[in-house]
Amino acid sequence: MNAHKILIALSFICIGIIITSVFWKQQLLLSVVLIMTAFIKEKLAPIKKGFLVFIVIGILGAATESLIIWLGNEPWTYKEPFLINIPFWLLALWGLAGTIFITLYEGILG
């Protein structure tokens, strides 16, 4: 077990929630802040192919959420969707979440 990676992952989960809660009305700013947060997380606790993971999970997570919204009689909606039923910043949030959870997984396995 790697306590340092676990602490970083848990800290960035909290940071991601706070950032999203504070900036959700400003889509472009939130996107930039989430990308910067992912960059900082990657510097503190790098993962293999971190940039690729960020991009792939960002796209797949946001696309899946968009599909669920579209197919599921709108189980939830976003106040200001930007593309395909979701706000633009959701791609960055999913990417950040993916890199954080891989860091947490690596920390637990140690």
Secondary structure, 3 states (H helix, E strand, C coil): CCHHHHHHHHHHHHHHHHHHHHHCCCHHHHHHHHHHHHHHHHHHCCCCCHHHHHHHHHHHHHHHHHHHHHHCCCCCCCCCCCECCECCHHHHHHHHHHHHHHHHHHHHHC
